[in-house]
Amino acid sequence: MQIIVKNGLILQKNGTFLKGHIGIDKDKIAALWYDDAPISEAGTTEVDAEAYLVSPGLIDTHVHGGNTFTFSNSGEGAWEKMEDRLVSTGVTSILATGTSLPHDETLDFIDRTRALAEKNNTNRVEILGIYMEGPYINKNKKGAHLEEHVRVACMEEADQILEHSGGLVKVWALAPEIKENMALAKILAARGISVSLAHTDADYETALAAFSAGANRVTHTFNAIPTISHRYTGIITAAWQHGAYMELIADGHHVSPTIAKMFIAASDPGKIVLITDNNEFAGLPDGNYLRGSQRLIVEKGQMKTESGSLAGSIAGLNKCALNLTRWGYSAGSALKTVTENPSCSVGAFDRKGSIALGKDADIAILDGDFNVMMTIKAGRIVYRSDHFPLAVSSR
């Protein structure tokens, strides 16, 4: 065995924790012991996780950047800075998320991301694919997207993007009330690409039509979509009816904790996917920042545009999951929204999202407040907290 994680409280499929030991070999989970003592060999690294939670590595399926890095406009060495932030929050896999850009810049984003994904054996965080957020959204709900780059869908343009991606595009978020966008949604769904409703003014009937046409996801639910009320049903109700995956930014700012609790209580727990929507300013101190000509303000745990619109969350995924425990979820159920649910939503559950024999050895060791003590990616220790008192030894 390369590594044995001993004595940890291992997350189970039913959301409970069971004390046990994990054996890692050749980048995979090779052994699990619950009743017997682990079998160690010469050269094995042992990690004593006594009294700590042992979770699958966290999966952020909607993240734009962090620590000065953005997939849309990255500099030399910046990806490693973003990895520093991600592994410190327990994240081992992501979907690289873009924004609305001119077509040539979109192709540049695709090419850069594909190059990063293809060198995955040296990455500390795996890029599972690409999340296209825009440019085919509604200008009335643009949020932090630059209006001059928002446009209606063009199949020729979309085909070029898909060709450049080499199959990496896993999710495409768009506004279905625009007829060209709805036509593209049907084509994308038929090709096996997840279509998400986003930055949209779609009403209930239009949302139902989009889900019937193959859409299966809602981007940052409640944000940049019409709200629901006692009479207006809207996108969220349509998504519930169709069993769509529903992203939630659980930072306590994008959605009120009270509304989040109501939403969680009404939703299928297997369909809630926590995301960060982090951008390049996540992890940086409070202050004023520029994204091109757009001024952004980071203050008190929030990032906003000058007009006051939220411009992405700066909370780590582990802390978003912690908020769910404060809003009524158990620790195990909260962790499934950042492990099993996101992996299922992007078709990766065959190798990620749970601790099971044969799966990728992606593991996060957490304390009771979901602070990350250690992150293991593909059998490599890629992060260890300075506050981690656990014994790490080699035999």
C-alpha positions in Angstrom: 0.0 0.0 0.0 1.1 3.5 -0.7 -0.9 5.1 2.1 -3.1 3.9 4.9 -5.5 6.3 6.5 -6.2 4.8 9.9 -9.0 5.2 12.5 -11.0 7.8 10.7 -14.7 8.3 10.7 -15.4 7.3 7.1 -18.4 8.8 5.2 -20.8 6.0 4.2 -23.3 5.9 1.3 -26.3 6.4 3.7 -24.7 9.6 5.1 -23.5 8.2 8.4 -19.9 7.8 9.5 -18.2 4.5 10.5 -14.7 4.2 12.1 -12.4 2.4 9.7 -9.2 2.4 7.7 -8.5 3.1 4.0 -5.7 1.5 2.0 -4.5 3.4 -1.1 -2.4 1.8 -3.8 -1.7 2.8 -7.4 -3.9 6.0 -7.1 -7.0 3.9 -6.1 -8.8 2.9 -3.0 -7.5 -0.6 -2.7 -8.7 -1.8 0.7 -11.3 -0.9 3.4 -11.2 -2.3 6.9 -14.0 -1.7 9.4 -13.7 -4.7 11.7 -10.1 -5.8 11.3 -6.8 -3.9 11.7 -5.2 -2.6 8.5 -2.4 -4.5 7.0 0.7 -2.3 6.5 3.9 -3.0 4.7 7.4 -1.6 4.4 7.3 1.7 2.6 3.7 2.5 3.5 2.8 6.0 4.7 0.3 5.9 7.6 -2.0 8.7 8.5 -3.7 8.5 11.8 -7.1 10.2 11.4 -8.5 9.3 14.9 -11.7 11.3 15.6 -11.6 13.1 12.3 -14.1 12.9 9.4 -12.9 11.2 6.3 -14.7 12.3 3.2 -14.3 11.8 -0.5 -12.5 14.7 -2.1 -14.8 17.6 -2.6 -16.0 18.4 -6.2 -16.7 22.0 -7.3 -18.6 21.8 -10.6 -18.9 25.6 -11.0 -15.8 27.6 -10.2 -14.2 30.4 -12.3 -11.0 30.9 -10.4 -9.3 31.9 -7.2 -6.1 33.4 -5.7 -5.6 35.7 -8.7 -6.3 32.9 -11.3 -9.2 32.8 -13.7 -9.7 30.2 -16.5 -10.8 33.1 -18.7 -7.6 35.1 -18.4 -4.7 33.3 -16.6 -1.1 34.2 -16.2 2.0 32.1 -15.8 2.0 30.2 -12.6 -1.4 31.3 -11.6 -3.0 27.9 -11.9 -0.8 26.6 -9.1 -2.0 29.5 -6.9 -5.6 28.4 -7.5 -4.7 24.8 -6.7 -3.3 26.1 -3.4 -6.7 27.5 -2.5 -8.7 24.5 -3.7 -6.7 21.8 -1.9 -6.8 23.8 1.3 -10.6 23.6 1.1 -10.6 19.8 0.4 -11.4 20.2 -3.3 -9.8 17.5 -5.6 -11.9 17.9 -8.8 -13.6 20.7 -10.6 -15.3 21.8 -13.7 -13.4 24.8 -15.1 -16.0 27.5 -15.6 -15.9 30.3 -18.2 -17.9 33.4 -18.7 -19.4 35.5 -21.6 -16.5 36.5 -23.8 -15.9 37.3 -27.5 -15.7 34.2 -29.6 -11.9 34.3 -30.1 -11.3 34.7 -26.3 -13.7 31.8 -25.6 -11.6 29.6 -27.8 -8.5 30.8 -26.0 -10.2 29.8 -22.7 -11.1 26.4 -24.1 -7.5 25.8 -25.3 -5.9 26.9 -22.0 -8.2 24.7 -20.0 -7.8 21.7 -22.2 -4.0 22.1 -21.9 -4.3 22.1 -18.1 -6.6 19.1 -18.1 -4.3 17.1 -20.3 -1.4 17.5 -17.9 -3.6 16.1 -15.1 -1.0 13.7 -13.8 1.0 16.6 -12.4 -2.1 18.6 -11.2 -3.1 18.6 -7.6 -6.7 19.2 -8.7 -8.3 17.3 -11.5 -10.2 19.2 -14.2 -13.1 16.9 -15.0 -14.4 19.1 -17.8 -15.6 22.6 -18.8 -18.6 24.5 -17.7 -19.8 27.0 -20.3 -21.6 29.8 -18.4 -22.8 32.0 -21.3 -22.5 33.7 -23.7 -26.0 32.7 -24.6 -27.8 34.3 -21.7 -30.4 37.1 -21.2 -29.0 40.6 -20.9 -31.7 41.5 -18.4 -30.2 38.9 -16.0 -26.5 39.3 -16.9 -25.2 39.7 -13.3 -21.5 40.1 -13.5 -21.3 39.1 -17.2 -20.3 42.0 -19.5 -23.3 42.9 -21.6 -21.3 43.5 -24.8 -20.3 39.9 -24.8 -23.8 38.4 -24.3 -25.4 37.2 -27.5 -27.9 34.7 -29.0 -26.8 31.2 -29.8 -25.1 30.5 -33.0 -24.7 26.8 -34.0 -21.5 27.4 -36.0 -19.9 29.2 -33.1 -21.0 26.5 -30.7 -19.7 23.8 -32.9 -16.2 25.4 -33.0 -16.2 25.6 -29.2 -17.2 21.9 -28.9 -14.6 20.9 -31.4 -11.8 22.8 -29.6 -12.8 21.3 -26.3 -12.2 17.7 -27.4 -15.2 16.5 -25.4 -14.4 18.5 -22.3 -17.6 20.6 -22.3 -19.8 18.9 -19.7 -22.3 21.7 -18.8 -23.6 24.6 -20.9 -25.6 27.2 -19.1 -28.0 29.3 -21.2 -31.3 31.3 -21.2 -33.9 29.1 -22.9 -36.5 31.8 -23.5 -34.5 33.0 -26.5 -35.5 30.7 -29.4 -32.0 30.3 -30.8 -30.8 29.3 -27.4 -33.6 26.7 -27.0 -32.7 25.2 -30.3 -29.1 24.8 -29.2 -30.3 23.3 -25.9 -32.0 20.5 -27.7 -28.8 19.8 -29.8 -26.5 19.9 -26.8 -28.8 17.6 -24.7 -28.9 15.1 -27.6 -25.1 15.1 -27.6 -25.0 14.2 -23.9 -24.0 17.6 -22.7 -25.8 18.8 -19.5 -27.9 21.9 -20.3 -28.4 24.3 -17.4 -30.9 27.2 -17.1 -29.0 30.3 -16.2 -29.1 34.1 -16.2 -32.7 33.9 -17.6 -36.1 35.4 -17.5 -37.8 32.1 -18.4 -41.2 31.6 -17.0 -42.6 28.3 -15.7 -43.9 27.1 -19.1 -40.6 27.9 -20.8 -38.7 26.2 -18.1 -40.9 23.1 -18.5 -40.3 23.1 -22.2 -36.5 23.4 -21.7 -36.5 20.4 -19.3 -38.7 18.4 -21.6 -36.2 19.2 -24.4 -33.3 17.7 -22.3 -32.1 20.4 -19.9 -31.3 18.9 -16.5 -29.8 21.5 -14.3 -30.3 25.0 -12.8 -27.3 27.3 -12.4 -26.9 29.0 -9.0 -30.5 28.5 -8.1 -32.4 31.7 -7.0 -29.6 33.9 -8.5 -30.1 35.6 -11.9 -33.4 33.8 -12.4 -37.0 34.9 -11.7 -38.1 34.5 -8.1 -41.0 32.2 -7.1 -43.9 33.3 -5.0 -47.2 31.9 -3.7 -48.7 32.5 -7.2 -45.7 32.5 -9.6 -44.2 29.0 -9.9 -41.2 29.7 -12.1 -38.1 27.8 -12.9 -37.5 26.2 -9.5 -40.9 24.4 -9.4 -40.3 23.2 -13.0 -36.9 21.9 -12.0 -38.4 20.0 -9.0 -41.0 18.4 -11.3 -38.4 17.2 -13.7 -35.9 16.0 -11.1 -33.2 18.4 -12.4 -29.9 19.0 -10.5 -30.0 22.4 -8.7 -26.9 24.3 -7.9 -26.8 26.3 -4.6 -24.3 28.9 -3.5 -24.6 28.2 0.2 -22.3 31.1 1.4 -25.2 32.7 3.4 -25.2 35.8 1.1 -26.4 34.6 -2.3 -29.4 32.9 -0.8 -30.9 33.8 2.6 -30.3 31.0 5.2 -34.1 30.9 5.8 -34.9 30.5 2.1 -32.1 27.9 1.8 -33.6 25.9 4.6 -37.0 25.9 2.9 -35.4 25.0 -0.4 -33.5 22.1 1.1 -36.6 20.8 2.9 -38.6 20.8 -0.4 -35.8 19.3 -2.6 -34.7 15.8 -3.4 -31.5 15.6 -1.3 -29.7 13.8 -4.2 -30.2 16.7 -6.6 -28.7 19.5 -4.5 -25.2 20.4 -5.8 -23.3 23.0 -3.8 -21.0 25.2 -5.8 -18.8 28.1 -5.0 -19.0 30.2 -8.2 -15.6 31.5 -7.0 -13.7 33.9 -9.2 -10.1 35.1 -9.2 -10.7 37.2 -6.2 -11.6 34.4 -3.9 -8.9 34.0 -1.3 -7.8 37.7 -1.5 -8.2 40.3 1.2 -11.0 42.9 1.3 -10.5 45.8 -1.2 -11.4 47.2 -4.6 -10.4 45.2 -7.7 -10.6 45.5 -11.5 -11.7 42.9 -14.0 -11.0 44.6 -17.2 -12.9 47.9 -16.9 -15.3 46.5 -14.3 -14.8 47.5 -10.7 -15.5 44.9 -8.1 -15.6 45.3 -4.3 -14.7 42.6 -1.8 -16.0 43.3 1.7 -17.3 41.3 4.6 -17.2 38.0 2.8 -19.0 39.2 -0.3 -18.0 40.4 -3.8 -20.2 42.9 -5.6 -20.3 45.0 -8.7 -20.5 48.8 -8.3 -24.2 48.6 -8.8 -24.5 46.2 -5.8 -25.1 43.0 -7.7 -23.3 39.9 -6.3 -20.5 39.0 -8.6 -19.6 35.5 -7.4 -19.0 33.9 -4.0 -15.6 33.9 -2.3 -16.5 31.2 0.2 -14.7 27.8 0.1 -16.7 24.7 -0.8 -16.0 23.2 2.6 -17.5 26.2 4.4 -20.6 26.1 2.1 -21.1 22.5 3.2 -20.7 23.6 6.8 -23.5 26.1 6.4 -25.8 23.3 5.5 -25.2 21.7 8.9 -26.2 25.0 10.4 -29.4 25.0 8.3 -30.6 21.6 9.3 -28.6 19.0 7.4 -26.5 16.3 9.1 -22.7 16.4 8.5 -22.9 13.4 6.2 -25.8 14.7 4.2 -24.0 18.0 3.7 -20.9 16.4 2.5 -22.8 14.4 -0.1 -23.9 17.7 -1.7 -20.2 18.4 -2.4 -19.1 14.9 -3.2 -21.6 12.3 -4.5 -24.2 14.7 -5.9 -21.8 16.8 -8.0 -20.0 13.7 -9.3 -23.3 12.1 -10.4 -24.4 15.4 -12.0 -21.4 15.3 -14.4 -21.2 11.5 -14.9 -18.2 10.9 -12.8 -19.6 8.7 -10.0 -18.1 5.6 -11.4 -14.7 6.8 -10.1 -15.3 9.7 -7.8 -17.7 11.0 -5.1 -17.7 8.2 -2.6 -15.2 6.1 -0.7 -15.4 2.6 -2.3 -13.1 0.0 -3.5 -11.6 0.7 -6.9 -12.5 4.4 -6.9 -9.9 7.2 -7.3 -8.1 7.8 -4.0 -9.3 11.4 -3.6 -9.9 12.1 0.1 -10.4 15.0 2.4 -9.8 14.7 6.2 -11.9 17.3 8.1 -12.5 18.4 11.7 -16.0 18.9 13.1 -16.1 22.4 11.6 -15.1 21.1 8.2 -11.7 22.7 8.4 -9.5 20.7 6.1 -6.6 18.9 7.9 -5.4 16.9 4.9 -6.2 16.5 1.2 -5.2 13.4 -0.8 -5.6 13.4 -4.6 -5.0 10.2 -6.6 -3.0 8.8 -3.7 -0.8 11.8 -3.2 -0.9 14.0 -0.1 -1.4 17.4 -1.8 -2.2 19.5 1.3 -1.6 19.3 5.0 -2.8 21.9 7.5 -0.2 23.5 9.8 -2.8 22.7 12.6 -3.0 19.0 11.7 -1.9 17.1 14.8 -2.4 13.7 13.2 0.5 11.3 13.1 2.0 10.8 9.6 4.7 8.1 9.5 6.4 5.8 7.1 7.0 2.1 7.8 
